[in-house]
Amino acid sequence: VIEQDRARLSIVLRELNALPSGDMFEEIASNFNDLLLSDHFIDLVKERLRDMADRDLDARRKRDVSGEYTEEDVLEMEKCHEREREDLSRLISYAQLLLKEVRALGAELEASQLEIVRSICQVAMDPKHTTEEETAMALTDAVADMRPLLDDSFVAYLKYAIAEEEGRLARAGLLDDQEESRWLFVLKIVQEGVYRELAKSVNRYLEHIWYILRMETRKERRELLEKLVDVMPTMDVRPFVKVVDNIVSTLGTAAKGDFNDGVMEIGKLTNKLLQLKRDMEEVLPPERIREMSKDADEWAARQKERLAKQRKMATQRLKGSAVDDIERPGRRGEVERFD
């Protein structure tokens, strides 16, 4: 990977050097955002700076000792290197701006994901549920209702948040402290419930796929797929497509000879699965996926907007409570009452 990044850095510098200084800088740099945000970028910049300094020193030495370089050659090289240093400096400034934007977007995304966790926790804390069975049923219903919000980014966030919290507690030596680990327990409980709900959906999609693969002829398999798609709920369209894509992607593992029982079984169905993939792309082209998923996408957008409003209102209430505590030292605020 670092070799590819090194080559791409050379490309962007050549493109910048081919234009007057500063012209079309953002247009060019924006095509290399992944490079500028990569772990290797700063190391590669330092490497180029060292190489330029070494070449400048070598050229001056050869000018003074062997005469291999003239004064004009040295000045021309230093001029080219000075332009490259300016371009590198601009790239670093642009990378810093990108990093700030990424951090801001990350904070916004984390806040929206935390609001989903908070909504699930509110159900669990609702005093109207008097027994564990009632609470469990309410949580199951709540998670099921939030199904369109439990996308890949939310699942990835839960894994990230749990890993970060475990790391924080481990560094502080508090991993076994139940009081300090309450938030970690909450995250793991939410993750377990989300995984359970997602598993139900995946199993349902697998049943659909298995029914299709059991058909004897290509025509029968295609016709059954079409019938299933025609009556498929709006919330199931995108997940169903993703499950098929994930299954077909495992065929590459079998082709490489990395066999286990599951892959061996899939390998026996290779041709049928490849046909299913091709048929699905024809039956569910991108425009039809968008049309069939429209209601689910709009619902998810409304839910996210509602959660964002709830988060804003909660933040305002907490700020107001903090002000009241300052103005009335003897009164307990909302923040304390949550403890």
N, C-alpha and C positions, 0 to 999 in steps of 0.2 A: 504493500500500500504506500509506503513512504517513497518508493521509487516513482510511482504514478504521481504522487503529489509533487515530487521534485520536478518531474517533467512538466506538469501543469503550471507550476510557478514560473518556469522558464517561458512557457507559452504566453502567459498573461503579461510578463515583463516585455517580451518581444512585441506583443500587440500594443502595449502602452508606448513603447519606445518608437514605434512606427508613426505615431501621431504627435502633433505639437503638444507640449507639456500641458497637462490638465484637460485637454480636449477629450470628450466622450469617456471620461474616467469611470463614472458610475455605470454607464452602459456596459463597459467591458468588465469591470470588477464584479458586477452583479451576476455575471455568468459563472463566477467562481466562488460563490458564497460558501459552498461546502468545503472548499479548500481553505478559505480564510478562517473558517470556524473549526478546522480540524486540529487534532492534537499536535500535528507535526509542523504547523505553519511557522510558529516562532522559531523553532529549531532550524527550519530550512532558511529562514531569513538570516539568522545568525551565521549559518554556513555560507551563504552567498556574500555576506559582509566580510567574513574572514577571507574568503577566496579573492575578493576584490582587493582587499588590503595586501594580501600576499603577492598578487599580480602587480600591483602598483610598486611595491617594494622591490620585486624582482626586476621590473622594467627599469627603475632608476639605477639599480646596481649594474645591470648590463649596459646602461648608457654610460655610466662613469668608468667601468672597468674594461669592457670588451668593445664598446662602441656598436654593439649589435642593435641597440635602439638609439634613435636620434631624439633630440629634445622635442621635436614636433610629435614623434610617436608617443612619447611619454605624456605630453599634454593632451593629445587626442584620447589616449586611454583613460586618463584621469577625468576628462570631460564626460566620456561615456559612463564611467563608473559613478560620477556625481549625479548624472541623470537617473541611473538605476537606483541610487540611494534615495533620491527624492520620490521615485515611484514606490519603492518599498515603504517609505515613511507614510505615503498616502494610503497604501494598502493596509498598513497597521492601524491607521486612524479609522479607516473604513471598517476593518474587522472589529475594532472596539465599539463602533456604533452598532454593528450587527449584533454583537454580544449583548449590548444593553437592550436592544429590541427583543432578542431571544429571552433574556431574563424577564422582561416585562410580560411577554406573552406566556412564559412559563408560570409566572406568578398568577396571572389571570386564569390560566388553565387549572392550576392547582386549586385556586379559590372555587372555581365551578365544580371541580371534582369533590372538594371537601363539602360543598353544599349538598351533593347527592348523599354522601356519608351522613351528614347531619340530618337529612330528611329520613333516612332509614333509622337513625338513632332516635328520632322523635317518636316514631311509631313504637319502638321498644320501650320508651319511657312514658308512654301515654298511660295515665292512672286508671283509665276506664278498663284496661285489661287487668283483670284481678288474678288470673292464673297463668302459669307458664304455658299451658296449652293455648289459651287465648292469645297470648303474646306471640307465640310461635306461628299461629295461623295468620295473625295480622302482619307479621313480618314477611311471611311467605307471599301474601297477597300484595303487600307494598312493593316487594322486589319484583314480582311478576308484572305489576303495573308500570314499573320503571324500566322494563326490558329494553326499549329502544335507547335508553341512556347508558346501558351497561355495554358500551362498545369497547373496541380494542384499547382505546386511549384510557378508559376508566380502569380496565383490568390491569393495564400496564402501570397506571398510577398507583393502584393498590399494592402491587408487587414492589414498586419503587419506595412507597411510603413505609411499608413494613421493613424493607431492608435498611432504609435510613434510620428508622426508629430503633431497630435492633442494634445498628452500629453505634448510635448515640448512647444507648443504655450500656452497651458492652464497653465503650471507651470510658464511661463513668463508673464502671463496675456495679451497675444497678440492674443488670439483666434479670436477676432472680428476685428483685424487690417488687412485690405485688403492687404496692402503692404507686411506685414510679412507673410501672409497666401497664397502667390502666389503658392508656391510649393505644398501646400495642395490642392489648387484648381486644379492644374495640375494632381495630383495623382487621385483625385476624377473623373475628366473628363475622364482620361484614363480608370479608373475602370468601369465607366458607359459604355464606348464604348466596352470594353472587355466583360462585362456581356451581352451586347446586342448581340454581335457576338456569344458568347457561347450559348445564349438562342435560336438563330436561329438553331444551330446545334442540340441542345437537342430536340427542337420541331420536327425536321426532324426525329430523331431517335424514338421519341415517336409515330410519325405517322407510322413508320415501325412496331413498336411493336403492335400498335393497330390493324393494318391490320392483323397481324399474329393471335392475340387473337380472332378476329372476325370469323376466320375459324371454322367450325363446328366440325371437327374430329381431332384427334391427328395427323393422317397421313397428313391431309391438312396443319395443322400448321407447321409440320416439313418440308414438301416440300416447303412451302412458305419461311420459314427461309433459307433453303438451296439456293433457287433462289436469295433471297436478298443478301446473303453473297457472292454468286458467282460474282455478279456485283457491290459489294460495293467498293467505292473508297479507295485507300490505306490510306488516311488520316482519314477515318471514322471508321476503324476497331476497334482500341483500345477504342475510345470514345463510340462506340456503346456497346461494351462489358461492359464498366464501367456503362453506364446508366442502362443496364439490371441488373447488380449486385446491383446497388443502389436501384432499384425498389424492387427487391426480398428481400433485407435486411430490407425493411419497413414491411415485413410480420411479423417479430418478434414483432414489435410494436402492430400490431393487435392481435397477439396471447396473449400479455400481458393485453389486454383490454383497451389500450390507444386509444380509438376511436375518430376520427373526420371524417368529410365528405369524405376527400380524402382517408383516411385509410379504411373507410367502403367500398368505391367503390373498392379499391384494394383487400380487403378481399373477395369480391364476386368472384374475378378472381384468387384466391389463387392457385388452382390446375393447371390452365392454365399457370400461371406465373412460378410455380415450374417446369412444363414440359418444358417451354421455356428455363429456366436456364439449365436443364439437356441436352436439345437438343443443346443449344449453346455450352456447354462444349464439346459435341461430334463433332459438326460441326466445331467449332473453338477451337481445342486444342491449347496449348501454341505454338507448333512448327508451326502450320498454321498461328496463329496470327503474329508470328515473320516474317514469309515469306510474308504474305500479307501486313504487315506494313513496310516492308524493305525500300521501296522507300520513304515513309513518314519519317521514322527514319533517313535515310541518308540525306534527304533534311533538316530536323531539325538540324542535326549535322553540315551540311555545313553552315546553317544560323547562328548558334551559333558561329562557327569559324569565319565567316565574321564579326559578331558583335564584337567579341573579338579583331579582327584586327582593326576595326574602333575605339574601345575604346583605344587601344594602341596608334594609330596614333593621336587621339585627345589629349591624355595625353602628348605625345611628343611635339605636337604643343603648348600646354599651357605652358609646361616647357620652350620651346624655347622662347615663348613670354615673359615669366617672366624674362629670362636672358637678352633679348633685352631691356626690361624696365630698368633693372639695369645699362646696359652698355650705354643706350641712354635715360637719365632721361626725356628729352623733348618729347619723342615719346610715343604715346598711344599704349598699347599692345592689343593682341587679347582678353585677359580676360576683359579688360575695354570695348572693343567694343561690347562684348556680353551683357553688362548691358543695 
